[in-house]
Amino acid sequence: MNYSIRIISQDEHVEESIWIEVNGLILNVFCSDYNFIFKTGCMYQVELDYEIFDEYQIDITETLPQFRKIDQSFAYEIIGRLDNGVLTVGDISFEDECLLSDFAYLDGKKIRLIVDRIKIYR
């Protein structure tokens, strides 16, 4: 999905690690697009997506929708509502064909999904 973001900072040790603000939320995201030249404090239009490297870790929850960073990694626990393959947390949505095909039985439910990283690209 396409979002307007503000770059807050870039990690001085991990070039691909960027802190952004999107729809009032602060997220640590991964950006491997080396053609994406940005300046701290500036606004950009980007695509926001997540990556899961192995198996989906997903379950039903009653916890409030949120993004929770896991330790000092890029991983996040994303809690939101799943509708027709789209996971929505507030004003942020992620479309995922796997959620539609493999987890259709969770449609209409509030779920918790562990992702390895949230990424941005243009």
N, C-alpha and C positions, 0 to 999 in steps of 0.2 A: 504494500500500500504506500501511497505517496504522502509525505508529510513535510511541513515546514519546521525546520529545526534551527536551533542556535547552538553553535559550537562553544562549549564552556572551557574545555582545556584538552590538551593531548598529553598522554603519559610520556614522561621523559625517558623511560626505560623500554617501553614497548611501543614502537612506532604506530602500530595498527590500533592501539587503544585510545579511544576518544570519549570524552564525557560530553553529552549533549543534553539540551532541554527540548522536550517535545510535548506539546499540549500541557505544559505545567509540570511535567515529570522530568526528573534528572536520571539519565541512564548511562551506563558505561557500555559502549558499543564497540564492535570490531569493524574496521574499514580496511579492506585489502586492495581497494581501488587506488593504485598509486598515481593515477591521473587526476584524482580528486584533490585539488589544491584548495585549502581552506585557511581562514583566518579566525582566530579566537574572537568571539563576540559577534561574528557575522551570522546572517541567516542564510539557509540553503534549502532547496527542495530536494528531498532524497526519498528513496524507497527504503522501507524498514521491514526487515524479515528476521526470522530466527533460523538457527541450524541445530539439528540433532544428529550427532555422529553415529550413535548406535541405536539401541532400542528406545522406543517411546516410553517414558515414565509418566503415566497419566492416571488420575483417579478423580472421583467425585469429591467435592468439598463443600463446606458451608462457610468457609473463610471469605472475608470481604475481597472483592477484586483488587488485585495489586501486582506489582512487580517486586520481587525480593531477590536482591543479589546474593549469590551463594559464595561465601568466603571471599577470598582474594582472586577469584577466577572470573572469567567472562560469563559463567553460568548464571541463569536466573530461574527462579520459580515464578511462573506466570499463572495467576489465578483469574479466571474470567468465564464468561458464558460462551458455550459452543453452540452455534447455530449454522447448520448446513455447511460444515467444514470451515467456518470462520470463527476464530477465537477472538472475543472482544473484551478489552479491559478499558473501561471508560470510553475515551474517544480514540483509542488505538485498536486496530484490528489486524489480525494475521490470517490470511487465507492459506489453507494447507490441505492438499488433495488427500493426504494420508488420514487426516482427521475425518474427512468425509467418507472415505472408503473403508478404513479399518476400525473406526470408532463411531460409526453412525448411531450406535445404541446409546451414546452419550449426548446425542443431539437434544438441545433445549436445557441442558444441565449446566451447573456451575462446576468447572473442572480445575484441577491443578496440573500443570504441565511443566516438567523440568526440561529446559533447553540448554545446550552447551554454549551458545552465544547468540546475542542479538547483533545483527549486522546492518550497516547502511551501505548504499550504493546509489549511483546516479542513473 
